[in-house]
Amino acid sequence: EPEVTQTPSHQVTQMGQEVILRCVPISNHLYFYWYRQILGQKVEFLVSFYNNEISEKSEIFDDQFSVERPDGSNFTLKIRSTKLEDSAMYFCAATGNTEAFFGQGTRLTVV
Amino acid sequence: DQQVKQNSPSLSVQEGRISILNCDYTNSMFDYFLWYKKYPAEGPTFLISISSIKDKNEDGRFTVFLNKSAKHLSLHIVPSQPGDSAVYFCAASAGTSGTYKYIFGTGTRLKVLA
């Protein structure tokens, strides 16, 4: 099965700090996504990225969030000023036109 | 607004028996449905999918059934094995949206008892 790799596996940050979560998606896939799962809740869509731009974003994805794929390889999610409620597992995913493959996730803990 | 619902948060099944996980959806634009399996501290792993043009798809021990009129799908695992113990998420997408984003259900924790 194709692999989507995410780094770091766990990130602890202080409230108000910026964090960057990194993902290396499958190179020949077309769509890239970020999802998150707050502990005990469902997996929620954050943003989709296609052709080097955001194609759709959810209400969660406010001005504090941004995504980019600067070098055609890494796909990053930046949170500018973290809040306690940003603590969650963040999953990167990639898809061609069928099922999406998910990374193992980054656990973000905001203290 | 829960467009995808999994009303059973947990399910326990004896090893060797059938596990049936259910999922309901409300958005008639959904045309592709998937089941993902998730272990703690790992990402969701794709299990099986079904397009809205079909009513059944089978892959080994896993079968997904789709009832479009009832907006209901189910995942059957037979025979169930202890290694199947995990949280199962139903997901749906509307291809016409162009982004193939998934809307996930809340998950059902399956425990297969040896």
Interface residues (C-beta under 8 A of the other chain):
Chain A: E1 V4 Q6 Y31 Y33 Y35 Q41 K42 V43 E44 F45 S48 Y50 S55 E56 M89 F91 A93 T95 N97 T98 E99 A100 F101 F102 G103 Q104 G105 R107
Chain B: Y32 L34 Y36 A41 E42 G43 P44 T45 F46 S49 F89 A91 S97 G98 T99 Y100 K101 Y102 I103 F104 G105 T106 G107
